[in-house]
Amino acid sequence: LSVPRSAILSSYLLGERLNLLGKLGCMLSLVGSTVMVIHAPEDEEVTTLDEMSSKLKEPGFLAYAAILLAICFLLIFYLAPRYGQSNILIYLTICSVIGAFSVSSVKGLGIAIKGFFSGRPVLQHPLTWILVITLVASITTQINYLNKSLDIFNTSLVFPIYYVLFTTIVITTSIILFKEWVTMTVVDIIGTVCGFLTIILGVFLLHAFKDMDVSLGNLPQVLQSGQQVPVTRDDKNILIEVDNSSIAPEDKPKVFMIYT
């Protein structure tokens, strides 16, 4: 629900324009979230740090974690210095891959906090401190590379791509670590996937067409006249806009506009 919430709050608090396609994107995100919740698998009950430790030590998750670490090191030390400034997927993939460890650490620390208030000796358990160190390191890395990506690329591109990559990694990690989809029916699996794809479509509509001036008021005129939808230009890097004489009527003069 962070997608429609951030869009609505930005519209009311920051004065950002939310056009018709953006509103449809928010509605699709809500519909997709509802479908995912209806068909979501039941979380396997893990109540102690010993149970969490046994989950983390399973061969399947260890192999999965090793693959993620190898991908992360390859991206950080080889691909990021060479292609990070030009390819938006490099930094965002690093953030998403590291997110698998941060989500797992949060799950384990949640169990540790419950055990602490229940009087269990969780502070003496080594897994507690391993999870704390992993969480701090993963969140620090995510913030670092996410800020680098936001400094270079457009926010409207960074947010939806990061959302899709991060959510995909988190769902995959949850499947491997907690085996949530083992007891799911085919209908629930299809419903969960369709809900996730609906959310992706909503995010795409919300951010890909956010600069277009499309509303219920001008939609009939645009469809009837077949004219191009006007675009709200807010790019500070645009200096000169030249009116193309090939599409302008001959009885109108050429106009050169300079923005400063």
N, C-alpha and C positions, 0 to 999 in steps of 0.2 A: 504493500500500500504506500510505500515511500514515493512512488512515481506520481500518482495523482495528488498526493498530499503536498509534495514540493511544488508541483505546477500550480495548484490552487493558492497556496500561500505566497508564491512568487507573484501571482496575479494581483492579489489583494494588498500585500505588504510592500512589494517592490515596484508595483505599477507595470509589470510586464504584461504584454498583450497575450491573451489566450484565445486563439481563433476557433472556428468551428471544428477544424480537424484536430486541434489540440483537445477540445472537449470530448470529441469522439474517442481519442486516444485514452483519455482518463476513464471513460466509460468502459472501454475494452479492457483496460487494466483491472478495473473492479470486477468485471465479469470473469476474466481469466483467474483472478485471485479466488473468487467464489468457487469456481469449478475445481481449482486445485485443492481447496480446503475440503470440499465435499468428497473428493476421491483420494485424498492424501492417505498414505499408509500410517498405521498406528506406530508410534514411537516405542521401540523396545525398552522395557523397563530396566534401567541401569541405575542403581541406588547407592553403590559404594565405589570407592576408588579402586578396590581390588577387582571389581567387575570391569571397571573402565580400563584398568591396566591389562586385563586379559583380552579385551577387545583390541587394544592398541598393539598387542603382541602377536596377533593372528598373522599368519604368513601372507594372506591376501592384502591386508592393509599395509604391512611392511613393504611389500613389493610396490604397491601403489604410491606410498610415501617416497620410496627411493626414486621412482620414476619422476615424481613431481619435483624432488630436489635436483635431480639431474637436469630437468628442463629449466628450472629456475637458475641454476648456476650457469647453464649455457646462455640463457638470455642476459643475465647480469654481466658476465665477464667477457662474452664474445659478441653477441648481437647488439646489445644496448649501446656500447661505445661506437659501433659502426653505423647502425641503422636506426637508433632510437630517435634521432632528430628528424627523421623523414618518414618513418613508419609508425602509425598510431598504435598498432597492435603490440609492439614490443613492450612498452612500459605497462600497458593495460593487462597484457598476459602475465607479466610478473606479479602485478597486484592480485590478479585473480588466482594464480597458482598458490601464492602465499596465503590467500584467504582460506584455503582448505585447512591449513594448520591453525589459523586463528579461530575458525569456527569449532574445530575439534578441541582446542584449548578452552574455549568458553564453555563448551559442554562439560568438560571435566571439572573446571573451576566451579561451575554451578553445583555439581554434585559435592564438591569439597565444601562449599559454603553451607549447603544444607546439612552436611555431616558435622560441621563446626558448631552450628546452633543446636544440633542434636546431642552434643557432648562427645563426639567421636574424636580420637586423636589424629585429626587430619594434618595438623602441622608437622607431625613426625613422619608422615608418609612422604617418601621422596618424589612421588608422582606429582604432588601438589606444587613443589618448587620447579619441577621440570615444566609443568604446564604454564606457570607464571612466566618463566624465562622465555618459553616458546611464544606466548601471547605477546609479550613486550617486543620481542624481536620481529615477529610477523607484522604487528600493527605499525611499528616504526618503518619497516620496509615498505609496506603498502602506502603509508602517508607520503613517504619520500618520492616514490615513483609516480604516485597519482598527482602530486604537485608538479613534478616535472612534465607530466603529460598535459596538465592544464596550462602550464606556462607556454607550451609550444602550440597545442592544437585547440580547436574551437570546443567550447564547453558543450555545445549541442551535439557534438560528435563523441566526445569523451564519455559523457554520462550514459547514453544508451548502450554503447559497445561494452563499457565496463560492467554495466548491470547484467547484460546477457552472459558475458564470460564468467563473471563471479557467481551468478546463480547456477549456471551449468556445472561449475566445479564443485560448488557446495552440495548440489543434489547428488552428484556422482560420489562425493566423499561420504555422504550420509548413507547411500546405498551400500557401499563397500564396508564402512565401519560398523553400522548398526543393522545391516541386512534388512532394511525396512520393507523392501519390495518382494521379499521371498514369499510372504503369505498373501500378496495382493492378487486379485482376480484380473483377468484380461480387460474387463470393462474399466476397472479402476486405473489400470496402467494407461489405457488409451485416454481416459478422462484427464489424468494428471498431465500427460504430454500435451493434449489439446489445450488445457488451461494455460500451460507454460507458453505455448506458441501464441495464444491469444494475447498474453501479456506482452510478448515481444512485438507483436503487431501494433498494440496500443502504444508502446514506447516509440516505435518507428513513426507512427502518425503524429505523436506529440512533438517530436524533435525534428523530424525531417522537413515538415512544412510549417514550422512555427513563424517564419517571416512572411508567409502569404496572408494577404488581407482577404480572408474568406469568412463570411458570416451568413446567417440566415437572411439578412436583409439584401445583400448584393448577390447571393447565389442564383436566384432566378434570372437576373440580368446577365450574369456571366454565362450561364448555360444557354440562354436564348441568343445572345449576340455572338457567342463563340470567341470572345476576346480573351486575351491572356489575363490570368489572375494577377492583380497588382501585388507587388512585393514591397514590403516595408524595409527600406534599406537602413541598417544601423551599423554597417561596417565602417569603422573609422579609417580603414586603409583605402577606401575609394576616394580618389582625388578628382578624376575627370570623367564625366559621362557625356558621350557624344550621341546625338540623335541621328539614327541611320536614315539617310535621305532616300534609300530604296523603299522604305516602308512608309515614309511620311508623305502626305499629300503634296502635290506640286505647288499648290497655292499657299503653302505655309513656309515661312523661312526656316532655315537651319538654326538650331539652337545649341550653343555650347555652354555647359554649366560647369563651373569650377567650385568644388567644395573645399573649405579650409577648416 
